[in-house]
Amino acid sequence: MARAAPVLAELRERLGRELFSRVAGPAGAANRARIHGTPGPRWFGPDRPVRVVHGDASMFIGGLRALLLQSLHPLAMAAVSGHSGYRGDPWGRLQRTSTFLAVTTYGTAEHAQHAVDRVRAVHDRVRGTTATGEPYDASDPRLLAWVHIAEIDSFLRAHQRYGARPLDGPGCDAYIADTARVAAALGVPDPPLDRAALAARLAAYRPELRGTPEARDAARFILLRPPLPPAARAPYALLAANAVSMLPRWARAELGLPWLPPLERACVRPSGHAMTAAIRWAMAAPTPTPDPPAAGAGPRSAVPPARPAAG
């Protein structure tokens, strides 16, 4: 048993390092030091719920759900297809989004504002027309609002199901209010501040949402053809299955995804708990450097992409 301990520690460190590098990218260590080590006021204090949610391994499932849900808005999906490079450079996009969420959640107020300004500058350049000739503009406040509410609904739902420390009711409302700070800075008008407002806003978008060919193609890419080494495909498939299981039934129908509640309760959900626990274990491994603990979120945790029009 004693001889197994170093092997287990080495495995944990290697898995954590691989996850970190995939999500944070080659500049991960430098970003980690800058985000956590720069002195100055932050948008969110250490006790805020946004830090709890964005620092948990459940973000891996929440991020995948967010991408699938966001794709159901034809204008958001057109912006992704035409400008995001999610097929040609999916890991780069993941790393940019992870860094954005990290900086705005944990970084100084100055760095957070600079990150928001960069995203807004990208949005200003993202314009075009859909396959049916409908114009889109990534700076459109209504489109920004959809991306935001689909994202935070997904992150919060994943955290409440798979997070290490699920929030109570007031904590959920406080998380939504925290994220409204970033949303308003990005140009979202009157972002929701609690669960009731979030649910009402999501329902208001329902008539606009549909599974376009582009959305279904993106879902196949995300779920079935991710650019991963063979050893990572099975764990990823479990995360993806859990993301699908958290979508509402109408959204699955629009994307052509199955609805199998008994199988999901018996097999999929337990696998989600196991996978997030394994990620949490790996990314909490001690690092060989004295850097602060995370490149993106929480103790060596990082977050998946969920801002389609942000580049």
Stockholm file with secondary structure:
# STOCKHOLM 1.0

chainA/1-311         MARAAPVLAELRERLGRELFSRVAGPAGAANRARIHGTPGPRWFGPDRPVRVVHGDASMFIGGLRALLLQSLHPLAMAAVSGHSGYRGDPWGRLQRTSTFLAVTTYGTAEHAQHAVDRVRAVHDRVRGTTATGEPYDASDPRLLAWVHIAEIDSFLRAHQRYGARPLDGPGCDAYIADTARVAAALGVPDPPLDRAALAARLAAYRPELRGTPEARDAARFILLRPPLPPAARAPYALLAANAVSMLPRWARAELGLPWLPPLERACVRPSGHAMTAAIRWAMAAPTPTPDPPAAGAGPRSAVPPARPAAG
#=GR chainA/1-311 SS CTTHHHHHHHHHHHHHHHHHHHHHCTTHHHHHHHHHHSCSCBSSCTTCHHHHHHTSTTHHHHHHHHHHHHTTSHHHHHHIIIIICTTTCHHHHHHHHHHHHHHHHHSBHHHHHHHHHHHHHHHHHCEEECTTSCEEETTCHHHHHHHHHHHHHHHHHHHHHHCSSCCCHHHHHHHHHHHHHHHHHHTCSSCCCSHHHHHHHHHHHGGGCCCCHHHHHHHHHHHHCCCCCHHHHHHHHHHHHHHHHTSCHHHHHHHTCCCCHHHIIIIIHHHHHHHHHHHHHHHTSCCSSCCCSCSSBTTTBCCCCCCGGGC
#=GC SS_cons         CTTHHHHHHHHHHHHHHHHHHHHHCTTHHHHHHHHHHSCSCBSSCTTCHHHHHHTSTTHHHHHHHHHHHHTTSHHHHHHIIIIICTTTCHHHHHHHHHHHHHHHHHSBHHHHHHHHHHHHHHHHHCEEECTTSCEEETTCHHHHHHHHHHHHHHHHHHHHHHCSSCCCHHHHHHHHHHHHHHHHHHTCSSCCCSHHHHHHHHHHHGGGCCCCHHHHHHHHHHHHCCCCCHHHHHHHHHHHHHHHHTSCHHHHHHHTCCCCHHHIIIIIHHHHHHHHHHHHHHHTSCCSSCCCSCSSBTTTBCCCCCCGGGC
//
